[in-house]
Amino acid sequence: MTDLQPGADPRSCFGSVADAYDRGRPSYPAPAASWLVGEQPATVLELGAGTGKLTEVLVGLGHEVHATDPDSAMLERLRARLPLVRATVAGAEEIPLADASVDVVVAGQAFHWFDLERALPEINRVLRPGGHLALVWNQRDERVPWVRRLGALLGDRDQRTDLADPLEHSGLFGWVEEETFKHRQVIDRESVLDLALSRSSVATLDERGREAKLAQVRAFYDDYGRGMDGMQLPYLTRCYRARMVEQERTPRPGGSPSTTGTPETVAEAAPEVHDSPMLVTTGSIPRIDVEVAKATPASVLDDDTAMLLIDFR
């Protein structure tokens, strides 16, 4: 017997939990968004924009954003938040834009859902010469024991560090640069349930399985003992960008463009980790500057029962 909804597709589950997604998911630190797109105002296509978490930060930095998502329910929340932003229901595999029409294509928490054999040529097609693709994931900092315990309940589909690897093998983009930024999300007894419900591993469960999982998350929070004061959930915002390889474009039958070519060789740069001001998406706990120790003893990391840490008052 399974607790999954019959025929549940994790790629199309988010619209059914759009409100919980909008309330429970973290935003993105502005320095990360600036690194992804650049300092100068740019024309940006955002794929998988969802409810506009990243969109809002990009617009605040002065970029012109065209937001797309295959789920109309998600875009309804984006339009309510950002009524002046152009928003279109569309997937990454069929982008409704002309060739060479945007400076940057960006995807937040979405690239791992794309059909990359179709999406990567489309992304390359709409980029202007010299343009680049930027990818970002908010990943829980599971070096912290209690965060690792929470992660075991929420699932780890987007916690891997190899999510951007397909870029290097596509032949359409050059060397992939990496940077990592830190920030925190304040969550309380209610928003931690929204965070859980917004995860595909929970949203695709049938009603019985979903209620059982939410009960586990609620018990986890209560065991931590923070009450309405909330807890600060630490994230590592992992950012990637790769410049397009300029291709010789030839029309396919029916007028659709195609791309051919080989990647440029670009010198590798070692990724860095940046501290960002605490990003508060719910709650009102003031900033706490004590970070998780960079070299936590292995004996502590291996102890999943430890409810540490010094991230909280």
Backbone hydrogen bonds, N-H to C=O, Kabsch-Sander energy under -0.5 kcal/mol:
donor,donor_aa,acceptor,acceptor_aa,energy
5,Q,204,T,-2.8
8,A,5,Q,-2.1
12,S,9,D,-1.8
13,C,10,P,-0.8
16,S,13,C,-0.7
17,V,14,F,-1.4
18,A,15,G,-1.2
21,Y,17,V,-2.7
22,D,18,A,-2.6
23,R,19,D,-2.2
24,G,20,A,-3.0
25,R,21,Y,-2.2
32,A,29,P,-0.7
33,A,29,P,-1.8
34,S,30,A,-2.6
35,W,31,P,-2.0
36,L,32,A,-2.3
37,V,33,A,-2.1
38,G,34,S,-2.6
44,V,42,A,-0.7
44,V,64,E,-3.3
45,L,104,V,-2.6
46,E,44,V,-0.6
46,E,66,H,-2.6
47,L,45,L,-0.6
47,L,106,V,-2.6
49,A,68,T,-3.0
52,G,49,A,-2.0
56,E,52,G,-2.2
57,V,53,K,-0.8
58,L,54,L,-2.4
59,V,55,T,-2.7
60,G,56,E,-1.9
61,L,57,V,-1.1
61,L,58,L,-0.5
62,G,59,V,-1.7
63,H,58,L,-1.9
64,E,42,A,-2.3
65,V,63,H,-0.7
66,H,44,V,-2.9
67,A,65,V,-0.6
67,A,86,R,-2.7
68,T,46,E,-2.3
69,D,88,T,-1.5
72,S,70,P,-0.6
75,L,71,D,-1.7
76,E,72,S,-1.6
77,R,73,A,-0.9
77,R,74,M,-0.6
78,L,74,M,-1.5
79,R,75,L,-2.9
80,A,76,E,-1.8
81,R,77,R,-1.8
82,L,78,L,-3.0
85,V,82,L,-1.8
86,R,65,V,-0.7
88,T,67,A,-2.5
90,A,69,D,-1.1
90,A,88,T,-0.8
94,E,91,G,-0.8
97,L,95,I,-1.6
100,A,125,R,-2.6
101,S,98,A,-0.7
101,S,126,V,-1.7
102,V,126,V,-2.1
103,D,43,T,-1.9
104,V,43,T,-1.8
105,V,132,H,-2.0
106,V,45,L,-2.7
107,A,134,A,-2.0
108,G,47,L,-0.6
109,Q,107,A,-0.6
109,Q,136,V,-3.2
113,W,110,A,-2.5
114,F,111,F,-1.5
116,L,114,F,-1.2
118,R,115,D,-1.2
119,A,115,D,-2.8
120,L,116,L,-1.9
122,E,118,R,-1.2
123,I,119,A,-2.7
124,N,120,L,-2.5
125,R,121,P,-2.0
126,V,122,E,-1.8
127,L,123,I,-1.0
128,R,102,V,-2.7
131,G,128,R,-2.8
132,H,103,D,-1.4
133,L,242,A,-2.6
134,A,105,V,-3.1
135,L,240,Y,-2.8
136,V,107,A,-2.0
137,W,238,R,-1.9
139,Q,137,W,-0.7
139,Q,236,L,-2.2
141,D,234,P,-2.5
142,E,140,R,-1.6
144,V,141,D,-1.5
148,R,144,V,-2.1
149,R,145,P,-1.9
150,L,146,W,-2.0
151,G,147,V,-2.7
152,A,148,R,-1.6
153,L,149,R,-0.8
153,L,150,L,-0.9
154,L,150,L,-1.8
155,G,151,G,-2.4
159,Q,156,D,-1.8
165,D,162,D,-1.4
167,L,164,A,-1.8
168,E,165,D,-1.2
169,H,165,D,-0.7
169,H,166,P,-0.5
170,S,167,L,-1.1
173,F,167,L,-0.5
174,G,243,R,-3.0
177,E,175,W,-0.7
177,E,241,R,-2.8
179,E,239,C,-1.9
180,T,272,E,-2.6
181,F,237,T,-2.1
182,K,274,H,-2.6
183,H,235,Y,-1.6
185,Q,233,L,-2.1
187,I,185,Q,-0.6
187,I,231,M,-3.0
192,V,188,D,-2.1
193,L,190,E,-0.7
194,D,190,E,-1.5
195,L,191,S,-2.6
196,A,192,V,-1.9
197,L,193,L,-2.8
198,S,194,D,-1.9
199,R,196,A,-1.6
202,V,199,R,-1.3
203,A,199,R,-3.2
204,T,200,S,-1.8
205,L,202,V,-1.6
206,D,3,D,-4.9
210,R,206,D,-2.9
211,E,207,E,-2.3
212,A,208,R,-2.0
213,K,209,G,-2.2
214,L,210,R,-2.6
215,A,211,E,-2.0
216,Q,212,A,-1.6
217,V,213,K,-2.1
218,R,214,L,-2.6
219,A,215,A,-2.2
220,F,216,Q,-2.2
221,Y,217,V,-2.4
222,D,218,R,-2.6
223,D,219,A,-2.2
224,Y,220,F,-1.4
225,G,221,Y,-1.2
226,R,221,Y,-0.7
229,D,226,R,-1.5
230,G,227,G,-1.0
231,M,187,I,-3.0
233,L,185,Q,-3.4
233,L,231,M,-0.7
235,Y,183,H,-3.1
236,L,139,Q,-3.2
237,T,181,F,-3.8
237,T,235,Y,-0.6
238,R,137,W,-2.4
238,R,236,L,-1.0
239,C,179,E,-3.2
239,C,237,T,-0.5
240,Y,135,L,-2.6
241,R,177,E,-1.6
242,A,133,L,-2.2
244,M,131,G,-2.7
245,V,172,L,-2.9
246,E,244,M,-0.6
248,E,260,T,-0.9
249,R,247,Q,-0.9
250,T,258,S,-0.8
252,R,256,S,-3.9
255,G,252,R,-2.3
258,S,250,T,-1.3
266,V,264,E,-0.6
274,H,180,T,-3.6
276,S,182,K,-1.3
280,V,278,M,-0.8
281,T,279,L,-0.7
291,E,289,D,-0.6
296,T,293,A,-0.6
300,V,297,P,-1.2
301,L,297,P,-1.9
302,D,298,A,-2.0
303,D,300,V,-1.4
304,D,302,D,-1.1
306,A,303,D,-1.3
312,F,309,L,-1.2
